[in-house]
Amino acid sequence: MHELARAILDQNMFIPQAVEGIASIGQESDQEFVAKTGLLLQYVKPRIRDIGQRVLDKIPVVGNSKHVVSVIFVPIRHTQDRSIELKMRLDLEEVLKRVYQLGDVVVNGEGSSNQFSKPEMLDDVRRSSRLIYELGGFTRQQYRGANVKLNGFEEALISFSKNNPKAICIGGDSNECASLCIAISLNPIVAINGESDAEHIHELHWRMEKEARTRYALNLAIKKSPPGRRIIFVQGYQHLEAVKAWAQRSNIQTVVTVGKFMLEKFDIKR
């Protein structure tokens, strides 16, 4: 393994406390965030740099968000345990049934498909897996052996869409951003060039994974939402602080809503 890649992993690269001032990222305006994150791209390989810049260029900067009434953040957790996946699916289905009102905009912050259907979401997963492989996050054997399937929360969104055909659904994630972050976390060497150090790559990953994906999804939701609507936002629990920071910057009331299983299993703090 590349010495720097090993150092990054040994230093708990993806724990935010390892970088001084990381908590202040959420306080940056979108323009400031894009500019500062763009500067970090000079330290990574050209392919990662190009994808990262495209993601930053696509973050829709929203000047006026007053027409959105509120955001209901419904966090999910990723797991390989199918029994937990099933319980989380039922949990999310219950939450959506309880909080959804006709006219609400439902945003999947973990996928880019605007059609909450199984074929569309599977295509979404396949595109991400292919890009992760092309970036070097997966080996050829891992990519070929990957069992493409949907997670419990995605199945819950499909069920919701079937039961609420008039609902406004938005795929708020960026495939490129998500795939880039996964590739770096699986194999940090994909980002390293001669001028990199662990701190640069750590902060870039944190900015893209925790902040860019959340800003992209929520800003896109505002841009696409009709006036006077609520946004129901489904994304990983690890984005909670980014969601709170976004709400504070945008001056929008945000409520965290979770089901009973998620509260008990993961001790989620609201």
C-alpha positions as CSV (number, residue, x, y, z in Angstrom):
1,M,0.0,0.0,0.0
2,H,1.1,3.5,-0.8
3,E,2.7,5.0,2.4
4,L,0.4,8.0,2.4
5,A,-2.7,5.8,1.9
6,R,-1.7,3.7,4.9
7,A,-1.1,6.9,7.0
8,I,-4.5,8.2,6.1
9,L,-6.2,5.0,7.2
10,D,-4.0,4.7,10.3
11,Q,-4.9,8.3,11.4
12,N,-8.7,7.6,11.1
13,M,-8.9,9.7,8.0
14,F,-12.6,10.0,8.0
15,I,-13.1,11.2,11.6
16,P,-13.7,14.9,11.3
17,Q,-11.9,15.9,14.6
18,A,-8.6,15.0,12.9
19,V,-8.7,18.3,10.9
20,E,-8.5,21.6,12.7
21,G,-11.5,23.9,12.0
22,I,-13.6,21.2,10.3
23,A,-16.7,22.2,12.2
24,S,-16.6,25.6,10.7
25,I,-17.3,24.2,7.2
26,G,-21.0,24.2,7.8
27,Q,-20.9,27.9,8.5
28,E,-19.6,28.7,5.0
29,S,-21.9,30.2,2.4
30,D,-22.3,28.1,-0.7
31,Q,-20.1,30.4,-2.7
32,E,-17.4,30.3,0.0
33,F,-17.7,26.5,0.3
34,V,-17.4,25.9,-3.5
35,A,-14.3,28.2,-3.6
36,K,-12.5,26.6,-0.7
37,T,-13.3,23.1,-1.7
38,G,-12.1,23.8,-5.2
39,L,-8.7,24.9,-3.9
40,L,-8.3,21.4,-2.3
41,L,-8.8,19.8,-5.7
42,Q,-5.3,20.8,-6.8
43,Y,-3.9,18.2,-4.4
44,V,-5.6,15.2,-6.0
45,K,-5.2,13.2,-9.3
46,P,-6.7,14.8,-12.5
47,R,-9.6,12.3,-12.7
48,I,-10.7,13.0,-9.1
49,R,-10.1,16.7,-9.7
50,D,-12.3,16.8,-12.8
51,I,-15.2,15.0,-11.2
52,G,-14.9,17.0,-8.0
53,Q,-15.0,20.3,-10.0
54,R,-18.1,19.2,-12.0
55,V,-19.9,18.4,-8.7
56,L,-19.0,21.8,-7.2
57,D,-20.1,23.6,-10.4
58,K,-23.5,21.9,-10.2
59,I,-24.3,22.9,-6.6
60,P,-27.3,25.2,-7.3
61,V,-26.8,28.4,-5.3
62,V,-30.2,29.4,-4.0
63,G,-30.6,33.1,-3.0
64,N,-34.1,33.0,-1.7
65,S,-35.5,30.0,0.1
66,K,-38.4,31.7,1.9
67,H,-41.0,29.9,-0.3
68,V,-40.2,26.6,1.5
69,V,-42.2,26.3,4.6
70,S,-40.0,23.7,6.5
71,V,-37.8,20.7,6.1
72,I,-38.5,17.4,7.7
73,F,-35.2,15.4,7.9
74,V,-35.7,11.6,8.0
75,P,-32.3,10.0,8.7
76,I,-31.5,6.5,7.6
77,R,-28.5,4.2,8.3
78,H,-26.5,2.0,6.0
79,T,-26.0,-1.6,7.0
80,Q,-25.2,-5.0,5.4
81,D,-27.6,-6.8,7.8
82,R,-30.7,-7.7,5.8
83,S,-32.8,-8.2,9.0
84,I,-32.0,-4.7,10.1
85,E,-32.6,-3.4,6.6
86,L,-36.1,-4.9,6.7
87,K,-36.9,-3.2,10.0
88,M,-35.5,0.1,8.7
89,R,-37.7,-0.2,5.6
90,L,-40.8,-0.7,7.8
91,D,-39.7,2.2,10.0
92,L,-39.3,4.6,7.1
93,E,-42.6,3.5,5.5
94,E,-44.3,4.3,8.9
95,V,-42.6,7.7,9.2
96,L,-43.5,8.7,5.6
97,K,-47.1,7.6,6.1
98,R,-47.3,9.6,9.3
99,V,-45.7,12.9,8.2
100,Y,-46.5,13.1,4.4
101,Q,-49.1,15.6,3.4
102,L,-50.4,16.1,-0.2
103,G,-48.1,18.7,-1.8
104,D,-45.0,17.8,0.2
105,V,-41.8,17.4,-1.8
106,V,-40.0,14.1,-1.0
107,V,-36.3,14.1,-1.6
108,N,-34.0,11.1,-1.7
109,G,-30.6,12.5,-0.7
110,E,-29.0,9.1,-1.4
111,G,-29.9,8.7,-5.1
112,S,-30.2,10.7,-8.3
113,S,-33.3,9.1,-9.9
114,N,-36.4,11.2,-9.8
115,Q,-38.5,8.1,-10.4
116,F,-38.9,6.2,-7.2
117,S,-39.2,2.9,-9.0
118,K,-37.2,-0.3,-8.8
119,P,-35.8,-0.3,-12.4
120,E,-34.7,3.4,-12.1
121,M,-33.1,3.0,-8.7
122,L,-31.3,-0.2,-9.8
123,D,-29.9,1.7,-12.8
124,D,-28.8,4.4,-10.3
125,V,-26.9,1.8,-8.2
126,R,-25.3,0.3,-11.3
127,R,-24.1,3.6,-12.6
128,S,-22.5,4.4,-9.2
129,S,-20.9,1.0,-9.0
130,R,-19.4,1.4,-12.5
131,L,-17.9,4.8,-11.6
132,I,-16.5,3.5,-8.3
133,Y,-14.8,0.7,-10.3
134,E,-13.5,3.1,-12.9
135,L,-12.0,5.3,-10.2
136,G,-10.2,2.4,-8.6
137,G,-12.4,1.9,-5.5
138,F,-13.4,-1.6,-6.6
139,T,-11.1,-4.2,-8.0
140,R,-12.4,-6.0,-11.2
141,Q,-13.3,-9.0,-9.1
142,Q,-15.2,-6.9,-6.6
143,Y,-17.1,-5.1,-9.3
144,R,-18.0,-8.2,-11.3
145,G,-19.0,-10.0,-8.1
146,A,-21.1,-7.1,-6.8
147,N,-24.7,-8.1,-6.1
148,V,-26.7,-5.1,-7.2
149,K,-29.7,-4.7,-5.0
150,L,-31.7,-2.0,-3.3
151,N,-31.4,-1.0,0.4
152,G,-34.4,-1.1,2.7
153,F,-34.8,2.7,2.6
154,E,-35.0,2.6,-1.2
155,E,-37.6,-0.1,-1.1
156,A,-39.5,2.1,1.3
157,L,-39.4,5.0,-1.1
158,I,-40.6,2.8,-3.9
159,S,-43.5,1.7,-1.8
160,F,-44.3,5.3,-0.8
161,S,-44.3,6.4,-4.5
162,K,-46.7,3.5,-5.5
163,N,-49.1,4.5,-2.7
164,N,-48.8,8.3,-3.4
165,P,-48.6,8.6,-7.2
166,K,-49.2,12.4,-7.1
167,A,-46.3,13.0,-4.7
168,I,-43.5,15.2,-6.0
169,C,-40.3,13.1,-5.8
170,I,-36.8,14.3,-6.4
171,G,-33.5,12.4,-6.6
172,G,-31.2,14.8,-4.8
173,D,-27.9,13.1,-4.8
174,S,-25.0,13.4,-7.2
175,N,-23.9,10.1,-8.6
176,E,-20.5,11.5,-9.3
177,C,-20.0,12.9,-5.8
178,A,-21.2,9.8,-4.0
179,S,-19.1,7.5,-6.2
180,L,-16.0,9.7,-5.7
181,C,-16.4,9.7,-1.9
182,I,-16.9,5.9,-1.8
183,A,-13.9,5.3,-4.0
184,I,-11.6,7.4,-1.8
185,S,-12.9,5.8,1.4
186,L,-12.3,2.3,0.0
187,N,-8.9,3.1,-1.5
188,P,-7.4,6.5,-0.7
189,I,-4.6,6.0,-3.2
190,V,-7.1,6.8,-6.0
191,A,-6.9,10.5,-5.0
192,I,-3.2,10.8,-4.1
193,N,-0.7,12.6,-6.3
194,G,2.8,13.7,-5.5
195,E,1.7,16.9,-3.7
196,S,-1.0,15.3,-1.5
197,D,-0.9,14.9,2.2
198,A,-3.3,13.1,4.6
199,E,-4.9,16.4,5.8
200,H,-5.7,17.7,2.3
201,I,-7.4,14.4,1.3
202,H,-9.1,14.1,4.6
203,E,-10.7,17.5,4.4
204,L,-11.6,17.1,0.7
205,H,-13.4,13.9,1.4
206,W,-15.2,15.4,4.4
207,R,-16.3,18.4,2.4
208,M,-17.5,16.3,-0.5
209,E,-19.1,13.5,1.5
210,K,-20.8,15.3,4.4
211,E,-21.3,18.8,3.0
212,A,-21.4,18.9,-0.8
213,R,-24.0,16.1,-1.1
214,T,-26.3,17.7,1.4
215,R,-26.0,21.2,0.0
216,Y,-26.5,19.9,-3.5
217,A,-29.6,17.9,-2.6
218,L,-31.4,20.5,-0.4
219,N,-30.6,23.4,-2.8
220,L,-31.8,21.4,-5.7
221,A,-35.0,20.6,-3.8
222,I,-35.7,24.3,-3.1
223,K,-35.0,25.1,-6.8
224,K,-37.5,22.5,-8.0
225,S,-40.2,22.9,-5.3
226,P,-43.3,24.9,-5.9
227,P,-43.9,27.8,-3.5
228,G,-45.2,27.2,0.0
229,R,-44.2,23.5,0.2
230,R,-42.6,21.4,2.9
231,I,-39.6,19.2,2.0
232,I,-39.3,15.7,3.4
233,F,-35.6,14.9,3.1
234,V,-34.2,11.4,3.4
235,Q,-30.5,11.0,3.8
236,G,-27.9,9.2,5.9
237,Y,-27.7,10.1,9.6
238,Q,-24.1,11.1,9.2
239,H,-25.4,14.2,7.3
240,L,-27.3,15.4,10.4
241,E,-24.9,18.3,11.2
242,A,-24.7,19.3,7.6
243,V,-28.5,19.4,7.4
244,K,-28.7,21.5,10.6
245,A,-26.0,23.9,9.3
246,W,-27.9,24.2,6.0
247,A,-31.1,25.0,7.8
248,Q,-29.4,27.7,9.9
249,R,-27.8,29.3,6.8
250,S,-31.1,29.2,5.0
251,N,-33.3,30.3,7.9
252,I,-35.6,27.4,7.4
253,Q,-37.3,25.5,10.2
254,T,-36.0,21.9,10.2
255,V,-37.3,19.0,12.2
256,V,-35.6,15.6,12.6
257,T,-38.2,12.8,12.5
258,V,-37.3,9.1,13.0
259,G,-39.3,5.9,13.7
260,K,-39.3,3.8,16.8
261,F,-36.8,1.2,15.6
262,M,-34.2,3.8,14.5
263,L,-34.5,5.6,17.8
264,E,-34.0,2.4,19.8
265,K,-31.4,0.7,17.6
266,F,-29.1,3.6,16.8
267,D,-29.8,6.0,19.7
268,I,-30.4,8.8,17.3
269,K,-30.3,12.3,18.8
270,R,-32.6,14.9,17.4
